[in-house]
Amino acid sequence: MTDATVKALNGLRDVTMLKWYVIPLLSIAFYIYVIEIKKARESGNWEAVFAGITLFGMDFFNETWNGWVMALTRHSAFWTAPGETALRTMVGWNIEIMFMFAISGIIYYHTLSKEQNLKILGLPEKWFWAVGYAVFCVFVECVLNYGGHLVWEYPWWHRSFAGIWLIFLFGYFHFYAAIIFMLWLKTTRKRIIFISSIYSLAVAMNIIGLGIMGLVY
């Protein structure tokens, strides 16, 4: 295993690592969702809440398959987060990242206007902001990688032209594409089924990985 992988596995899901600043982060996330749920109950529009949990579910799935890469290769995941954290939940996931992605979908949703046919630079608004936020996320990830907080091992997942495109497409863009697809579904029932399928797949992969296969990531 790479040094970064060994460091990422050290203290994995160890609650003794918890820091007090997690409490205000939790409160902020709770506050945002409580406000959005209150608005949804009054208006009947649950899209902001659904956008939030859709993006987080996609991130959960991403981190799960990334953990499988590490577990199956016994070398390294595509990305690892070996640095200091209040709690490392997977080799490439920590509680700080989780809080950020828990509200990222809501941020994206509230960036959108109410005009259904609005275009920006020739792109439908939803897709323009999906590209914009994904590009911003890639930029932040590159900065974190440069600082050694997020470690990349494989040449195809690196700060190269081809690598950046892979990180853009499979690291972030599909998060926002999933929200757009969820918004395209016109009934609450279909949206709940879609969101549930994301979480069900991630949970099933974790149960298989941690339980049946005995993998640790």
Number of C-alpha atoms within 10 A of each C-alpha: 12 12 11 24 23 15 17 24 20 13 16 19 18 12 12 9 13 15 11 8 10 15 11 10 15 13 11 14 15 14 12 15 19 13 12 20 19 13 15 15 11 10 9 10 14 16 19 23 21 23 28 22 23 29 27 23 24 23 23 21 20 18 24 23 18 21 25 22 17 22 20 14 10 13 16 25 28 23 24 28 26 25 14 12 17 18 20 26 21 21 31 25 26 21 19 17 15 15 16 13 21 23 22 20 23 22 15 19 21 12 12 14 11 8 8 10 10 13 13 11 7 8 13 14 19 24 16 16 18 22 20 13 20 21 19 14 17 21 14 12 18 20 13 14 18 13 10 15 17 19 25 21 16 12 11 16 18 20 17 11 10 13 15 19 17 16 22 20 17 12 20 23 21 18 25 25 17 20 26 17 11 22 18 10 13 9 10 15 9 12 20 14 11 17 20 15 13 20 19 14 15 21 15 13 17 21 14 13 20 15 12 10 11 11 16 17 27
